[in-house]
């Protein structure tokens, strides 16, 4: 936006008034020092800020820290369809989902606006080598699921990729360099998420990154629900006849980007309003750091692990499972109608979440650069799962962890490249073993090899073509199928 801004020598009076009315006039302290080009870009940036909302945001999220008190609520497990529960007819839902996909009513959607900072990776996370054996980029691994579904269901499936201003062009260039991973260019649609101003933690004043730019941060994956609308992506979906969006995060190379059973459950299961559904994995360890899906006072939503009291996290059902075991994989089915409804009236109605961060900025009085050693700023983000309570009925589909979930978030330990590699290998090992291939395992039971199976080869063990299967795997072997 700012690149195309018109040079100017003055801040428009209406903008000046809007800024002054909400007590943020420090933002204009240095405008006299800017060139017309710099000022034009600054004015364009300021025009994107919803200043009228700022005082409430500061009061609610900067001066106060919203808390969730579980004891004040009635919390129960959500309506769930578990992969190992024979009481529901999986095939029926597969057929329902397959029909919707074949009819071109399902689009793939990946949120890829976040930075790989926790991973220590400098670049869009989707470019990170995720394949256990091949080192394929995460984007390529997700693209293969789209390619698989297009072929399997003989239909054009558009793939929407949400970026942020920080990585938009790099992402597009990466797709260009890789010829869109074999997908038709017109079926890969990029759009950018919105930004939020970052606030001074002590004063509630918006931070200046420089004399002619405010400090901003991406507005969180929840911002996707607004950006889908404002970018025109939703209208593009409508024009293609798309009714449901299959939402996955860029950091999970095992995510089945298009999953017929999940599509079918979302669209047709009892208890589902077909607005927004969630894929979950059974939480085994009460201390595992994933949000849980639960019904809170009768409304399905996510309770973040940090908000879940230890005794409730550890509570067990009669069968020994955790009472609240629906761990959030951040894989959702969302209807186009629902996203449209959320955007009616101009405001999404999702709450913000605050994070205290170190934000490099300038002193608003002297203009001196500040490189903080301690968190000085509050960043506000929306989370996509906060839309769940706004549905009229939401269900969860519990899948087996190794089948769908091996995220890469941290450089080491849990949810790292190493743990993802181990899970990718374990999944492939199980599939091969189910087909009679001997996979070497170490004393602790983990595979003594590295394996990776592309969805283009197989999406489950039954799919594995006889001629693609090795007769045996030797200890230490690396094998990609
Ligand atoms: C998220 C969930 C957590 C669990 C986990 C599963 C939150 C707060 N927690 O943890 O409950 O379900 O995922 O993997 O979400 N992104 C954007 N724009 C943004 C911010 C994020 O596109 O402004 C994307 C990002 O590129 C990534 C995804 O959202 O694909 C997840 O973001 P994250 O790493 O911040 O979420 P995380 O790991 O805290």
Boltz pocket constraint, residues with backbone or C-beta under 6 A from the ligand:
constraints:
  - pocket:
      binder: B
      contacts: [[A, 111], [A, 112], [A, 113], [A, 114], [A, 115], [A, 125], [A, 162], [A, 163], [A, 164], [A, 193], [A, 218], [A, 219], [A, 220], [A, 221], [A, 248], [A, 249], [A, 250], [A, 251], [A, 289], [A, 290], [A, 291], [A, 328], [A, 329], [A, 330], [A, 381], [A, 383], [A, 407], [A, 409]]
      max_distance: 6.0
